[in-house]
Amino acid sequence: MRLTQKETADRLGIKQSTVSGFENSPEKSKLETLFKLLSVLDLGLQVTEHNASTKPNSGWTREW
């Protein structure tokens, strides 16, 4: 999916400058913006330990 910043912003209900800010300085962005972006782009988020192996975890697989 290739969306412009404006198209992405329109889908999220935010300003284009917010999308630009997320791209250029993600560390300054709100967590809420990240989750909105993930939702619009139909993506998920997986958190792992820094030193974790690249093998998939065979433990908990259910969502909250």
CHARMM internal coordinates of N, CA and C (Angstrom, degrees):
IC EDIT
DIST 1 N 1 CA 1.4406
DIST 1 CA 1 C 1.5292
ANGL 1 N 1 CA 1 C 108.11
DIST 1 C 2 N 1.2988
ANGL 1 CA 1 C 2 N 116.08
DIHE 1 N 1 CA 1 C 2 N 121.93
DIST 2 N 2 CA 1.4683
ANGL 1 C 2 N 2 CA 120.43
DIHE 1 CA 1 C 2 N 2 CA 179.71
DIST 2 CA 2 C 1.5207
ANGL 2 N 2 CA 2 C 108.03
DIHE 1 C 2 N 2 CA 2 C -114.37
DIST 2 C 3 N 1.3186
ANGL 2 CA 2 C 3 N 115.29
DIHE 2 N 2 CA 2 C 3 N 106.88
DIST 3 N 3 CA 1.4558
ANGL 2 C 3 N 3 CA 121.36
DIHE 2 CA 2 C 3 N 3 CA 179.50
DIST 3 CA 3 C 1.5221
ANGL 3 N 3 CA 3 C 109.68
DIHE 2 C 3 N 3 CA 3 C -115.72
DIST 3 C 4 N 1.3085
ANGL 3 CA 3 C 4 N 115.84
DIHE 3 N 3 CA 3 C 4 N 146.23
DIST 4 N 4 CA 1.4584
ANGL 3 C 4 N 4 CA 118.95
DIHE 3 CA 3 C 4 N 4 CA 172.36
DIST 4 CA 4 C 1.5270
ANGL 4 N 4 CA 4 C 108.14
DIHE 3 C 4 N 4 CA 4 C -76.22
DIST 4 C 5 N 1.3147
ANGL 4 CA 4 C 5 N 115.85
DIHE 4 N 4 CA 4 C 5 N 167.11
DIST 5 N 5 CA 1.4626
ANGL 4 C 5 N 5 CA 119.67
DIHE 4 CA 4 C 5 N 5 CA 176.21
DIST 5 CA 5 C 1.5263
ANGL 5 N 5 CA 5 C 109.99
DIHE 4 C 5 N 5 CA 5 C -59.77
DIST 5 C 6 N 1.3153
ANGL 5 CA 5 C 6 N 117.36
DIHE 5 N 5 CA 5 C 6 N -40.22
DIST 6 N 6 CA 1.4670
ANGL 5 C 6 N 6 CA 121.92
DIHE 5 CA 5 C 6 N 6 CA -179.73
DIST 6 CA 6 C 1.5201
ANGL 6 N 6 CA 6 C 110.76
DIHE 5 C 6 N 6 CA 6 C -64.11
DIST 6 C 7 N 1.3276
ANGL 6 CA 6 C 7 N 117.76
DIHE 6 N 6 CA 6 C 7 N -44.80
DIST 7 N 7 CA 1.4679
ANGL 6 C 7 N 7 CA 121.22
DIHE 6 CA 6 C 7 N 7 CA 178.92
DIST 7 CA 7 C 1.5254
ANGL 7 N 7 CA 7 C 110.61
DIHE 6 C 7 N 7 CA 7 C -63.14
DIST 7 C 8 N 1.3219
ANGL 7 CA 7 C 8 N 115.81
DIHE 7 N 7 CA 7 C 8 N -42.44
DIST 8 N 8 CA 1.4629
ANGL 7 C 8 N 8 CA 120.26
DIHE 7 CA 7 C 8 N 8 CA 178.61
DIST 8 CA 8 C 1.5186
ANGL 8 N 8 CA 8 C 110.19
DIHE 7 C 8 N 8 CA 8 C -63.02
DIST 8 C 9 N 1.3188
ANGL 8 CA 8 C 9 N 116.61
DIHE 8 N 8 CA 8 C 9 N -46.24
DIST 9 N 9 CA 1.4657
ANGL 8 C 9 N 9 CA 121.24
DIHE 8 CA 8 C 9 N 9 CA 179.82
DIST 9 CA 9 C 1.5246
ANGL 9 N 9 CA 9 C 111.15
DIHE 8 C 9 N 9 CA 9 C -60.29
DIST 9 C 10 N 1.3213
ANGL 9 CA 9 C 10 N 117.02
DIHE 9 N 9 CA 9 C 10 N -42.85
DIST 10 N 10 CA 1.4644
ANGL 9 C 10 N 10 CA 120.84
DIHE 9 CA 9 C 10 N 10 CA 179.15
DIST 10 CA 10 C 1.5245
ANGL 10 N 10 CA 10 C 111.00
DIHE 9 C 10 N 10 CA 10 C -61.17
DIST 10 C 11 N 1.3151
ANGL 10 CA 10 C 11 N 117.44
DIHE 10 N 10 CA 10 C 11 N -40.97
DIST 11 N 11 CA 1.4696
ANGL 10 C 11 N 11 CA 121.30
DIHE 10 CA 10 C 11 N 11 CA 179.26
DIST 11 CA 11 C 1.5249
ANGL 11 N 11 CA 11 C 111.77
DIHE 10 C 11 N 11 CA 11 C -67.52
DIST 11 C 12 N 1.3325
ANGL 11 CA 11 C 12 N 115.89
DIHE 11 N 11 CA 11 C 12 N -31.76
DIST 12 N 12 CA 1.4638
ANGL 11 C 12 N 12 CA 120.64
DIHE 11 CA 11 C 12 N 12 CA -178.92
DIST 12 CA 12 C 1.5234
ANGL 12 N 12 CA 12 C 112.75
DIHE 11 C 12 N 12 CA 12 C -86.66
DIST 12 C 13 N 1.3127
ANGL 12 CA 12 C 13 N 116.46
DIHE 12 N 12 CA 12 C 13 N -18.42
DIST 13 N 13 CA 1.4557
ANGL 12 C 13 N 13 CA 119.79
DIHE 12 CA 12 C 13 N 13 CA -175.02
DIST 13 CA 13 C 1.5200
ANGL 13 N 13 CA 13 C 112.19
DIHE 12 C 13 N 13 CA 13 C 75.63
DIST 13 C 14 N 1.3424
ANGL 13 CA 13 C 14 N 115.92
DIHE 13 N 13 CA 13 C 14 N 32.92
DIST 14 N 14 CA 1.4607
ANGL 13 C 14 N 14 CA 121.55
DIHE 13 CA 13 C 14 N 14 CA 179.09
DIST 14 CA 14 C 1.5226
ANGL 14 N 14 CA 14 C 108.92
DIHE 13 C 14 N 14 CA 14 C -128.01
DIST 14 C 15 N 1.3261
ANGL 14 CA 14 C 15 N 116.01
DIHE 14 N 14 CA 14 C 15 N 175.18
DIST 15 N 15 CA 1.4640
ANGL 14 C 15 N 15 CA 120.87
DIHE 14 CA 14 C 15 N 15 CA 179.36
DIST 15 CA 15 C 1.5251
ANGL 15 N 15 CA 15 C 110.94
DIHE 14 C 15 N 15 CA 15 C -78.85
DIST 15 C 16 N 1.3335
ANGL 15 CA 15 C 16 N 115.41
DIHE 15 N 15 CA 15 C 16 N 151.04
DIST 16 N 16 CA 1.4647
ANGL 15 C 16 N 16 CA 120.85
DIHE 15 CA 15 C 16 N 16 CA 175.95
DIST 16 CA 16 C 1.5184
ANGL 16 N 16 CA 16 C 110.17
DIHE 15 C 16 N 16 CA 16 C -60.03
DIST 16 C 17 N 1.3287
ANGL 16 CA 16 C 17 N 117.31
DIHE 16 N 16 CA 16 C 17 N -34.94
DIST 17 N 17 CA 1.4663
ANGL 16 C 17 N 17 CA 120.77
DIHE 16 CA 16 C 17 N 17 CA -179.73
DIST 17 CA 17 C 1.5301
ANGL 17 N 17 CA 17 C 111.75
DIHE 16 C 17 N 17 CA 17 C -64.91
DIST 17 C 18 N 1.3378
ANGL 17 CA 17 C 18 N 117.09
DIHE 17 N 17 CA 17 C 18 N -27.87
DIST 18 N 18 CA 1.4663
ANGL 17 C 18 N 18 CA 120.62
DIHE 17 CA 17 C 18 N 18 CA 176.89
DIST 18 CA 18 C 1.5224
ANGL 18 N 18 CA 18 C 110.14
DIHE 17 C 18 N 18 CA 18 C -69.04
DIST 18 C 19 N 1.3310
ANGL 18 CA 18 C 19 N 116.75
DIHE 18 N 18 CA 18 C 19 N -41.10
DIST 19 N 19 CA 1.4646
ANGL 18 C 19 N 19 CA 120.97
DIHE 18 CA 18 C 19 N 19 CA 177.22
DIST 19 CA 19 C 1.5252
ANGL 19 N 19 CA 19 C 109.50
DIHE 18 C 19 N 19 CA 19 C -64.50
DIST 19 C 20 N 1.3193
ANGL 19 CA 19 C 20 N 116.67
DIHE 19 N 19 CA 19 C 20 N -43.02
DIST 20 N 20 CA 1.4575
ANGL 19 C 20 N 20 CA 121.08
DIHE 19 CA 19 C 20 N 20 CA 177.51
DIST 20 CA 20 C 1.5249
ANGL 20 N 20 CA 20 C 110.71
DIHE 19 C 20 N 20 CA 20 C -60.42
DIST 20 C 21 N 1.3184
ANGL 20 CA 20 C 21 N 116.26
DIHE 20 N 20 CA 20 C 21 N -44.42
DIST 21 N 21 CA 1.4626
ANGL 20 C 21 N 21 CA 120.55
DIHE 20 CA 20 C 21 N 21 CA 178.47
DIST 21 CA 21 C 1.5113
ANGL 21 N 21 CA 21 C 111.95
DIHE 20 C 21 N 21 CA 21 C -61.15
DIST 21 C 22 N 1.3267
ANGL 21 CA 21 C 22 N 116.70
DIHE 21 N 21 CA 21 C 22 N -38.19
DIST 22 N 22 CA 1.4636
ANGL 21 C 22 N 22 CA 120.36
DIHE 21 CA 21 C 22 N 22 CA 178.63
DIST 22 CA 22 C 1.5227
ANGL 22 N 22 CA 22 C 110.54
DIHE 21 C 22 N 22 CA 22 C -64.60
DIST 22 C 23 N 1.3204
ANGL 22 CA 22 C 23 N 116.72
DIHE 22 N 22 CA 22 C 23 N -40.81
DIST 23 N 23 CA 1.4644
ANGL 22 C 23 N 23 CA 120.60
DIHE 22 CA 22 C 23 N 23 CA 179.46
DIST 23 CA 23 C 1.5262
ANGL 23 N 23 CA 23 C 112.02
DIHE 22 C 23 N 23 CA 23 C -68.09
DIST 23 C 24 N 1.3204
ANGL 23 CA 23 C 24 N 116.50
DIHE 23 N 23 CA 23 C 24 N -40.65
DIST 24 N 24 CA 1.4630
ANGL 23 C 24 N 24 CA 120.70
DIHE 23 CA 23 C 24 N 24 CA -173.75
DIST 24 CA 24 C 1.5247
ANGL 24 N 24 CA 24 C 114.68
DIHE 23 C 24 N 24 CA 24 C -88.72
DIST 24 C 25 N 1.3220
ANGL 24 CA 24 C 25 N 117.57
DIHE 24 N 24 CA 24 C 25 N -29.05
DIST 25 N 25 CA 1.4707
ANGL 24 C 25 N 25 CA 121.77
DIHE 24 CA 24 C 25 N 25 CA -179.51
DIST 25 CA 25 C 1.5251
ANGL 25 N 25 CA 25 C 109.44
DIHE 24 C 25 N 25 CA 25 C -142.75
DIST 25 C 26 N 1.3337
ANGL 25 CA 25 C 26 N 117.60
DIHE 25 N 25 CA 25 C 26 N 67.13
DIST 26 N 26 CA 1.4643
ANGL 25 C 26 N 26 CA 119.61
DIHE 25 CA 25 C 26 N 26 CA -175.37
DIST 26 CA 26 C 1.5272
ANGL 26 N 26 CA 26 C 113.38
DIHE 25 C 26 N 26 CA 26 C -59.45
DIST 26 C 27 N 1.3253
ANGL 26 CA 26 C 27 N 117.18
DIHE 26 N 26 CA 26 C 27 N -27.16
DIST 27 N 27 CA 1.4625
ANGL 26 C 27 N 27 CA 119.81
DIHE 26 CA 26 C 27 N 27 CA -178.85
DIST 27 CA 27 C 1.5280
ANGL 27 N 27 CA 27 C 112.10
DIHE 26 C 27 N 27 CA 27 C -68.19
DIST 27 C 28 N 1.3207
ANGL 27 CA 27 C 28 N 117.54
DIHE 27 N 27 CA 27 C 28 N -16.08
DIST 28 N 28 CA 1.4638
ANGL 27 C 28 N 28 CA 121.76
DIHE 27 CA 27 C 28 N 28 CA 179.53
DIST 28 CA 28 C 1.5270
ANGL 28 N 28 CA 28 C 111.96
DIHE 27 C 28 N 28 CA 28 C -97.58
DIST 28 C 29 N 1.3220
ANGL 28 CA 28 C 29 N 117.49
DIHE 28 N 28 CA 28 C 29 N -1.60
DIST 29 N 29 CA 1.4598
ANGL 28 C 29 N 29 CA 121.78
DIHE 28 CA 28 C 29 N 29 CA -175.62
DIST 29 CA 29 C 1.5217
ANGL 29 N 29 CA 29 C 111.39
DIHE 28 C 29 N 29 CA 29 C -84.83
DIST 29 C 30 N 1.3178
ANGL 29 CA 29 C 30 N 114.29
DIHE 29 N 29 CA 29 C 30 N 156.80
DIST 30 N 30 CA 1.4612
ANGL 29 C 30 N 30 CA 120.78
DIHE 29 CA 29 C 30 N 30 CA 177.38
DIST 30 CA 30 C 1.5239
ANGL 30 N 30 CA 30 C 109.47
DIHE 29 C 30 N 30 CA 30 C -78.32
DIST 30 C 31 N 1.3184
ANGL 30 CA 30 C 31 N 115.24
DIHE 30 N 30 CA 30 C 31 N 147.00
DIST 31 N 31 CA 1.4611
ANGL 30 C 31 N 31 CA 120.67
DIHE 30 CA 30 C 31 N 31 CA 176.70
DIST 31 CA 31 C 1.5288
ANGL 31 N 31 CA 31 C 110.00
DIHE 30 C 31 N 31 CA 31 C -60.89
DIST 31 C 32 N 1.3060
ANGL 31 CA 31 C 32 N 116.55
DIHE 31 N 31 CA 31 C 32 N -35.44
DIST 32 N 32 CA 1.4619
ANGL 31 C 32 N 32 CA 121.50
DIHE 31 CA 31 C 32 N 32 CA 178.20
DIST 32 CA 32 C 1.5326
ANGL 32 N 32 CA 32 C 110.88
DIHE 31 C 32 N 32 CA 32 C -57.82
DIST 32 C 33 N 1.3326
ANGL 32 CA 32 C 33 N 116.52
DIHE 32 N 32 CA 32 C 33 N -39.95
DIST 33 N 33 CA 1.4661
ANGL 32 C 33 N 33 CA 120.85
DIHE 32 CA 32 C 33 N 33 CA 178.86
DIST 33 CA 33 C 1.5180
ANGL 33 N 33 CA 33 C 110.79
DIHE 32 C 33 N 33 CA 33 C -63.96
DIST 33 C 34 N 1.3211
ANGL 33 CA 33 C 34 N 116.68
DIHE 33 N 33 CA 33 C 34 N -41.38
DIST 34 N 34 CA 1.4626
ANGL 33 C 34 N 34 CA 120.55
DIHE 33 CA 33 C 34 N 34 CA 177.85
DIST 34 CA 34 C 1.5203
ANGL 34 N 34 CA 34 C 110.68
DIHE 33 C 34 N 34 CA 34 C -58.74
DIST 34 C 35 N 1.3298
ANGL 34 CA 34 C 35 N 117.10
DIHE 34 N 34 CA 34 C 35 N -48.03
DIST 35 N 35 CA 1.4566
ANGL 34 C 35 N 35 CA 119.76
DIHE 34 CA 34 C 35 N 35 CA -177.97
DIST 35 CA 35 C 1.5274
ANGL 35 N 35 CA 35 C 111.95
DIHE 34 C 35 N 35 CA 35 C -67.02
DIST 35 C 36 N 1.3117
ANGL 35 CA 35 C 36 N 118.11
DIHE 35 N 35 CA 35 C 36 N -33.82
DIST 36 N 36 CA 1.4662
ANGL 35 C 36 N 36 CA 120.47
DIHE 35 CA 35 C 36 N 36 CA 175.06
DIST 36 CA 36 C 1.5270
ANGL 36 N 36 CA 36 C 110.32
DIHE 35 C 36 N 36 CA 36 C -64.66
DIST 36 C 37 N 1.3345
ANGL 36 CA 36 C 37 N 116.21
DIHE 36 N 36 CA 36 C 37 N -44.51
DIST 37 N 37 CA 1.4668
ANGL 36 C 37 N 37 CA 120.20
DIHE 36 CA 36 C 37 N 37 CA 178.49
DIST 37 CA 37 C 1.5223
ANGL 37 N 37 CA 37 C 111.18
DIHE 36 C 37 N 37 CA 37 C -61.06
DIST 37 C 38 N 1.3204
ANGL 37 CA 37 C 38 N 116.94
DIHE 37 N 37 CA 37 C 38 N -45.26
DIST 38 N 38 CA 1.4635
ANGL 37 C 38 N 38 CA 120.64
DIHE 37 CA 37 C 38 N 38 CA 179.11
DIST 38 CA 38 C 1.5209
ANGL 38 N 38 CA 38 C 110.67
DIHE 37 C 38 N 38 CA 38 C -58.81
DIST 38 C 39 N 1.3170
ANGL 38 CA 38 C 39 N 116.60
DIHE 38 N 38 CA 38 C 39 N -41.83
DIST 39 N 39 CA 1.4561
ANGL 38 C 39 N 39 CA 120.91
DIHE 38 CA 38 C 39 N 39 CA -179.13
DIST 39 CA 39 C 1.5251
ANGL 39 N 39 CA 39 C 111.55
DIHE 38 C 39 N 39 CA 39 C -65.03
DIST 39 C 40 N 1.3218
ANGL 39 CA 39 C 40 N 117.40
DIHE 39 N 39 CA 39 C 40 N -47.57
DIST 40 N 40 CA 1.4640
ANGL 39 C 40 N 40 CA 121.54
DIHE 39 CA 39 C 40 N 40 CA -179.04
DIST 40 CA 40 C 1.5214
ANGL 40 N 40 CA 40 C 111.41
DIHE 39 C 40 N 40 CA 40 C -63.30
DIST 40 C 41 N 1.3318
ANGL 40 CA 40 C 41 N 116.43
DIHE 40 N 40 CA 40 C 41 N -36.81
DIST 41 N 41 CA 1.4620
ANGL 40 C 41 N 41 CA 120.81
DIHE 40 CA 40 C 41 N 41 CA -178.23
DIST 41 CA 41 C 1.5220
ANGL 41 N 41 CA 41 C 112.63
DIHE 40 C 41 N 41 CA 41 C -88.68
DIST 41 C 42 N 1.3349
ANGL 41 CA 41 C 42 N 116.53
DIHE 41 N 41 CA 41 C 42 N 3.15
DIST 42 N 42 CA 1.4665
ANGL 41 C 42 N 42 CA 123.31
DIHE 41 CA 41 C 42 N 42 CA -179.58
DIST 42 CA 42 C 1.5283
ANGL 42 N 42 CA 42 C 110.87
DIHE 41 C 42 N 42 CA 42 C 55.28
DIST 42 C 43 N 1.3331
ANGL 42 CA 42 C 43 N 115.58
DIHE 42 N 42 CA 42 C 43 N 48.04
DIST 43 N 43 CA 1.4598
ANGL 42 C 43 N 43 CA 122.60
DIHE 42 CA 42 C 43 N 43 CA 179.55
DIST 43 CA 43 C 1.5197
ANGL 43 N 43 CA 43 C 109.95
DIHE 42 C 43 N 43 CA 43 C -116.76
DIST 43 C 44 N 1.3177
ANGL 43 CA 43 C 44 N 115.69
DIHE 43 N 43 CA 43 C 44 N 161.09
DIST 44 N 44 CA 1.4529
ANGL 43 C 44 N 44 CA 121.47
DIHE 43 CA 43 C 44 N 44 CA 176.00
DIST 44 CA 44 C 1.5154
ANGL 44 N 44 CA 44 C 110.60
DIHE 43 C 44 N 44 CA 44 C -116.35
DIST 44 C 45 N 1.3065
ANGL 44 CA 44 C 45 N 115.72
DIHE 44 N 44 CA 44 C 45 N 173.25
DIST 45 N 45 CA 1.4568
ANGL 44 C 45 N 45 CA 121.98
DIHE 44 CA 44 C 45 N 45 CA 179.83
DIST 45 CA 45 C 1.5166
ANGL 45 N 45 CA 45 C 108.25
DIHE 44 C 45 N 45 CA 45 C -126.41
DIST 45 C 46 N 1.3143
ANGL 45 CA 45 C 46 N 116.03
DIHE 45 N 45 CA 45 C 46 N 129.66
DIST 46 N 46 CA 1.4569
ANGL 45 C 46 N 46 CA 121.32
DIHE 45 CA 45 C 46 N 46 CA 178.28
DIST 46 CA 46 C 1.5212
ANGL 46 N 46 CA 46 C 107.83
DIHE 45 C 46 N 46 CA 46 C -123.22
DIST 46 C 47 N 1.3226
ANGL 46 CA 46 C 47 N 116.53
DIHE 46 N 46 CA 46 C 47 N 124.00
DIST 47 N 47 CA 1.4589
ANGL 46 C 47 N 47 CA 121.89
DIHE 46 CA 46 C 47 N 47 CA -179.78
DIST 47 CA 47 C 1.5199
ANGL 47 N 47 CA 47 C 108.31
DIHE 46 C 47 N 47 CA 47 C -102.34
DIST 47 C 48 N 1.3289
ANGL 47 CA 47 C 48 N 116.52
DIHE 47 N 47 CA 47 C 48 N 129.22
DIST 48 N 48 CA 1.4606
ANGL 47 C 48 N 48 CA 121.34
DIHE 47 CA 47 C 48 N 48 CA 179.71
DIST 48 CA 48 C 1.5209
ANGL 48 N 48 CA 48 C 109.79
DIHE 47 C 48 N 48 CA 48 C -131.85
DIST 48 C 49 N 1.3093
ANGL 48 CA 48 C 49 N 115.60
DIHE 48 N 48 CA 48 C 49 N 162.62
DIST 49 N 49 CA 1.4547
ANGL 48 C 49 N 49 CA 120.80
DIHE 48 CA 48 C 49 N 49 CA 175.36
DIST 49 CA 49 C 1.5245
ANGL 49 N 49 CA 49 C 108.86
DIHE 48 C 49 N 49 CA 49 C -69.12
DIST 49 C 50 N 1.3205
ANGL 49 CA 49 C 50 N 116.54
DIHE 49 N 49 CA 49 C 50 N 150.86
DIST 50 N 50 CA 1.4669
ANGL 49 C 50 N 50 CA 120.04
DIHE 49 CA 49 C 50 N 50 CA 178.75
DIST 50 CA 50 C 1.5233
ANGL 50 N 50 CA 50 C 111.63
DIHE 49 C 50 N 50 CA 50 C -60.18
DIST 50 C 51 N 1.3016
ANGL 50 CA 50 C 51 N 117.93
DIHE 50 N 50 CA 50 C 51 N -38.30
DIST 51 N 51 CA 1.4607
ANGL 50 C 51 N 51 CA 121.75
DIHE 50 CA 50 C 51 N 51 CA -176.38
DIST 51 CA 51 C 1.5212
ANGL 51 N 51 CA 51 C 112.85
DIHE 50 C 51 N 51 CA 51 C -99.21
DIST 51 C 52 N 1.3186
ANGL 51 CA 51 C 52 N 116.92
DIHE 51 N 51 CA 51 C 52 N 14.36
DIST 52 N 52 CA 1.4636
ANGL 51 C 52 N 52 CA 120.17
DIHE 51 CA 51 C 52 N 52 CA -178.71
DIST 52 CA 52 C 1.5262
ANGL 52 N 52 CA 52 C 109.99
DIHE 51 C 52 N 52 CA 52 C -70.54
DIST 52 C 53 N 1.3125
ANGL 52 CA 52 C 53 N 115.22
DIHE 52 N 52 CA 52 C 53 N 149.48
DIST 53 N 53 CA 1.4616
ANGL 52 C 53 N 53 CA 119.46
DIHE 52 CA 52 C 53 N 53 CA 176.69
DIST 53 CA 53 C 1.5216
ANGL 53 N 53 CA 53 C 108.96
DIHE 52 C 53 N 53 CA 53 C -70.63
DIST 53 C 54 N 1.3040
ANGL 53 CA 53 C 54 N 116.91
DIHE 53 N 53 CA 53 C 54 N 166.74
DIST 54 N 54 CA 1.4618
ANGL 53 C 54 N 54 CA 120.72
DIHE 53 CA 53 C 54 N 54 CA 179.85
DIST 54 CA 54 C 1.5196
ANGL 54 N 54 CA 54 C 112.06
DIHE 53 C 54 N 54 CA 54 C -86.03
DIST 54 C 55 N 1.3406
ANGL 54 CA 54 C 55 N 117.20
DIHE 54 N 54 CA 54 C 55 N -1.38
DIST 55 N 55 CA 1.4584
ANGL 54 C 55 N 55 CA 119.75
DIHE 54 CA 54 C 55 N 55 CA 177.83
DIST 55 CA 55 C 1.5246
ANGL 55 N 55 CA 55 C 109.24
DIHE 54 C 55 N 55 CA 55 C -71.59
DIST 55 C 56 N 1.3390
ANGL 55 CA 55 C 56 N 117.34
DIHE 55 N 55 CA 55 C 56 N 141.63
DIST 56 N 56 CA 1.4671
ANGL 55 C 56 N 56 CA 119.56
DIHE 55 CA 55 C 56 N 56 CA 177.02
DIST 56 CA 56 C 1.5232
ANGL 56 N 56 CA 56 C 110.56
DIHE 55 C 56 N 56 CA 56 C -61.85
DIST 56 C 57 N 1.3116
ANGL 56 CA 56 C 57 N 115.43
DIHE 56 N 56 CA 56 C 57 N 145.32
DIST 57 N 57 CA 1.4562
ANGL 56 C 57 N 57 CA 121.37
DIHE 56 CA 56 C 57 N 57 CA 178.20
DIST 57 CA 57 C 1.5216
ANGL 57 N 57 CA 57 C 108.93
DIHE 56 C 57 N 57 CA 57 C -76.07
DIST 57 C 58 N 1.3066
ANGL 57 CA 57 C 58 N 117.10
DIHE 57 N 57 CA 57 C 58 N 131.17
DIST 58 N 58 CA 1.4628
ANGL 57 C 58 N 58 CA 120.26
DIHE 57 CA 57 C 58 N 58 CA -179.51
DIST 58 CA 58 C 1.5214
ANGL 58 N 58 CA 58 C 110.77
DIHE 57 C 58 N 58 CA 58 C -93.73
DIST 58 C 59 N 1.3289
ANGL 58 CA 58 C 59 N 117.51
DIHE 58 N 58 CA 58 C 59 N 10.39
DIST 59 N 59 CA 1.4646
ANGL 58 C 59 N 59 CA 122.12
DIHE 58 CA 58 C 59 N 59 CA -178.42
DIST 59 CA 59 C 1.5117
ANGL 59 N 59 CA 59 C 112.00
DIHE 58 C 59 N 59 CA 59 C -84.81
DIST 59 C 60 N 1.3013
ANGL 59 CA 59 C 60 N 115.57
DIHE 59 N 59 CA 59 C 60 N -132.05
DIST 60 N 60 CA 1.4579
ANGL 59 C 60 N 60 CA 123.93
DIHE 59 CA 59 C 60 N 60 CA -175.45
DIST 60 CA 60 C 1.5222
ANGL 60 N 60 CA 60 C 110.72
DIHE 59 C 60 N 60 CA 60 C -57.37
DIST 60 C 61 N 1.3247
ANGL 60 CA 60 C 61 N 116.98
DIHE 60 N 60 CA 60 C 61 N 127.36
DIST 61 N 61 CA 1.4645
ANGL 60 C 61 N 61 CA 120.37
DIHE 60 CA 60 C 61 N 61 CA -179.23
DIST 61 CA 61 C 1.5200
ANGL 61 N 61 CA 61 C 112.62
DIHE 60 C 61 N 61 CA 61 C -124.64
DIST 61 C 62 N 1.3273
ANGL 61 CA 61 C 62 N 117.52
DIHE 61 N 61 CA 61 C 62 N -3.74
DIST 62 N 62 CA 1.4626
ANGL 61 C 62 N 62 CA 119.71
DIHE 61 CA 61 C 62 N 62 CA -178.08
DIST 62 CA 62 C 1.5209
ANGL 62 N 62 CA 62 C 110.84
DIHE 61 C 62 N 62 CA 62 C -86.77
DIST 62 C 63 N 1.3366
ANGL 62 CA 62 C 63 N 114.69
DIHE 62 N 62 CA 62 C 63 N 150.54
DIST 63 N 63 CA 1.4550
ANGL 62 C 63 N 63 CA 119.46
DIHE 62 CA 62 C 63 N 63 CA 175.65
DIST 63 CA 63 C 1.5146
ANGL 63 N 63 CA 63 C 108.97
DIHE 62 C 63 N 63 CA 63 C -79.19
DIST 63 C 64 N 1.3169
ANGL 63 CA 63 C 64 N 116.54
DIHE 63 N 63 CA 63 C 64 N 166.36
DIST 64 N 64 CA 1.4603
ANGL 63 C 64 N 64 CA 121.98
DIHE 63 CA 63 C 64 N 64 CA -179.69
DIST 64 CA 64 C 1.4735
ANGL 64 N 64 CA 64 C 111.18
DIHE 63 C 64 N 64 CA 64 C -63.23
END
COOR INIT
IC SEED 1 N 1 CA 1 C
IC BUILD
